Amino acid sequence: MGYLNNSVVTVDAILTTRGRQLLAQNDGSFRITQFALADDEIDYTLYNPTHPSGSAYYGQALQNMPLLEAFPQETQIMKYKLTTLPRGTARMPILDLGYNAIVIKQGASLAITPQTLNYLGGNQSETSGYTATISDVRTMSTFDGVGINTPQAAALNATTTVGTSVSKTVVGTTINLRATTVNTLFGSNSTLYATLTVVGRDSGARIQIPVQVVRVS
């Protein structure tokens, strides 16, 4: 959803494909149990503590910025979610996947276990796990998350697409992926390209790395 007007409380809310499916079932399965807030539109460098008109105008440029309309593309919206960290936190949490980039051969498998650094006094796996999004699900014959056994995680992990160039998001403490074995996807190319975006569900920490699938034959 998005706030379309910053002078009155006007909210534009849309449903994802999964949300529309649950709503259409009309059996009570469509229930909003969680929500997130983000400030993607805000450029904080525009805050001006030297404004000649005084402190009431320091944030005027921020308040007048145009706002995004809602759209259900998780790789392009809500990149900068607002999160609450423990009092006394001195350093922002960051994610470590063990890779700066992934280069994987066609048909090969890889398991990624993220860690959150600078979180709750140390480096650890987050209790609620991580969301992982592959930008083009066709590049993977397997892409799932394990370790988080909630209905919401199970619903995401069970989502399938058939030959469509769309992203896929899963939830888990470990992310399993296996590169595609479909030769026709490569065409005349030797490599397929995608991006993997991982977000800590407790910390809000985020990382995005490139993924390359190398053709074998």
Secondary structure by P-SEA (a helix, b strand, c coil): ccccccccbbbbbbbcaaaaaaaaaccccccccccccccccccccccccccccccccccccccccccccccccccccccbbbbbccccccbbbbbbccccbbbbcccbbbbbbbbbccccccccccccbbbbbcccccccccccccccccaaaaaaaacccccccbbbbbbccbbbbbcccccccccccccccbbbbbbcccccbbbbbbbbbbbcc
